[in-house]
Amino acid sequence: MMSEKFASSLSLYDVTHVVDLGWQHLNNGKLLSTAESAGFDVLITKDANMPYQQNLVGRSISLVIVRPKSQDLNDLMALAPDVLNLLPTLSAGDVHRVVAR
């Protein structure tokens, strides 16, 4: 689950967690469609399998997969600057991975 601290590190953008929207039980395809319908431009996830399970061709939403070194919050936070640099470059249907170095 994306922490509030990670979300606040992306404060240049309007960030909402799926739990806050009540969408935590949606499967990946329904989640993408619901997020698109709600006007979201980007979905940030740790689910590395999502692009293999869902076709993003023709979608208006982009996908950013974050892959921290561990589940530790500090490892996730270390990826925030890379995510911030990536967000303005995304186009509809893009899939990008931000991987710990």
N, C-alpha and C positions, 0 to 999 in steps of 0.2 A: 504494500500500500504506500502510495506516495505521501510522504510526510508533509505536514504544514510548513515545516522549516524549508524543505525543498521547494514547495510551491511559492513560499515568500521570496526565495532567491530568484524567482522568475517574475518578480513584481512589475516588470515593464509590461507584462501581459496579464490578461484576465485568466486566472487559473482556477479551475474547479475540480474537485475530486469526485469520482463516480459515486462514492458513498454519500456525499452531500446531495447528490441528485437522485439517490435511490436506485442507481443503475448497476450496483455491484453484482447483481445476480444475472445480468444479461450475458448471453454468450457473445463471442467476439463479433460475429456478423451483425447481430442485432445491436450490439453496442456501437459499432461503427455507423450503422444506419441511423440510429437514434441520435448520436452525436452530430452527424451531418444535418439531420432534420432540425436540430436545435441551433444550428448555425456555428458549431465549433469548426475551427480550421485545422486543428492538430490534436491528435491523441498521443499522449506520452505514456509508455508502458514499459514494464520489465519483461513482458511476454515475448520472448524471442521467436516463438513459433507462429505468432499472429500473421506475419506476411506470407507464410507458407500455407496457412489455413484459409486466408481471405485474399481475394483478388482486389487490389486497390485501383486497377485500371478503370477509368471513368468516374471515380469517386472525387468528391470535392474536398475530402479531408486528407490530411497527410498523417503519417505515422512516424513517431520517433521512438526507437527502442533504446532504453538505457540499460547498460550492462556494467554495473559497478563490480569491483573486485569481490565484494562480499555483501551480505545483507545489512552491514553496519551503516548507520546513517551518515557517518563521516565519509564513507566510500561513495555513497550516493551524492552527497553534497559536492564532492570533488568533481563530479560530472556537470554541475550546474553551469559553469562558465562556457563549456563546450555546447551545451544545449542552447544557451542564450545566443551564442554566435551562429548557431545553425538555424534557429527559428526564422529570422528574416529572409533566409535564402530558400525556404521551402515553396514548392509549387503543389497544386492539387494532385493527389495520388502518389506523392513521393513517399518513399520508405528510406529512412536513414537510421543508422546505428551509432550510438555514442558509447564507446567501449573504453573501460578503464585501461590506462597504459601501464 
